[in-house]
Amino acid sequence: AVVSTQSTGGYEWNKYNQTHYDQDNPPPKIVQGYKFNIFYQDLIDPTSTPTYKLKKCPEDKDFKILTISAGPPYEDIAFKVLNREWEYSNRYSFKSQYSQGIFQLWFQFKRYRYRR
C-alpha cells in the first residue's frame, strides 16, 4: 500500500488569542486536522471496503491510535493522531470513502468557542 498523509495546521484566532497576539506576533500553530490517502491496488477482494478504528494510546493520553485495515494481502496501518473530537460534517471536509483502489480519510477537529 502506498500511503500519503498530511496534517493541516494553522492559527486559532479565538477571542483569547485575538487579545494577546497579532499578525506580526501570531499564536502558536496547532494541528487542525489530518488527510490520509492510502492506495490499495492489489486487494484480493476488491468489493471489501477498508475500515478504521480509534483506540486509546496507552503511553500518552493526548494521542489516539488510528488503525486502518483493508484485508489481505495488506497488513494494518497505524497512525498516532491527536486525541481531540472530530468534526463529522461534510461542510468541514470530513471524508471517509473507498473508490478506485484509494481509501481516503479526511477530518478536521472541532473548534470550541472561547468563553470567560
Residue pairs with C-beta under 8 A, 6 or more apart in sequence:
1 38
1 39
1 40
1 70
1 74
1 77
2 38
2 39
3 36
3 37
3 38
3 39
3 77
4 36
4 37
4 38
4 39
5 34
5 35
5 36
5 37
5 79
6 34
6 35
7 31
7 33
7 34
7 35
8 31
8 32
8 33
8 34
8 35
8 108
9 29
9 30
9 31
9 32
10 29
10 30
10 32
11 17
11 26
11 27
11 29
11 30
12 27
12 30
12 32
12 111
13 27
14 113
14 114
15 113
15 114
16 114
17 27
20 27
21 27
31 82
31 109
32 108
32 109
33 87
33 93
33 106
33 107
33 108
33 109
34 79
34 81
34 105
34 106
34 107
35 104
35 105
35 106
36 66
36 68
36 79
36 103
36 104
36 105
36 106
37 102
37 103
37 104
38 50
38 68
38 70
38 77
38 102
38 103
38 104
38 105
39 101
39 102
40 50
40 70
40 74
40 101
40 102
40 103
41 101
42 73
42 74
43 70
43 71
43 72
43 73
43 74
43 101
44 71
44 72
44 73
45 71
45 72
46 101
48 70
48 71
49 98
49 103
50 68
50 69
50 70
50 71
50 98
50 103
51 68
51 69
51 70
52 66
52 67
52 68
52 69
52 96
52 105
53 66
53 67
53 69
54 64
54 65
54 66
54 67
55 64
55 65
55 67
56 64
56 65
56 83
57 63
57 64
57 65
57 80
57 83
61 83
62 82
62 83
63 80
63 81
63 82
63 83
64 80
64 81
64 82
64 83
65 78
65 79
65 80
65 81
66 78
66 79
66 80
66 81
67 76
67 77
67 78
68 76
68 77
68 78
68 79
68 103
68 105
69 76
69 77
70 103
82 109
84 109
84 110
85 109
85 110
86 94
86 107
86 108
86 109
86 110
87 94
87 107
87 108
87 109
87 110
87 111
88 94
88 107
92 108
93 106
93 107
93 108
94 106
94 107
94 108
95 104
95 105
95 106
95 107
96 104
96 105
96 106
97 103
97 104
98 104
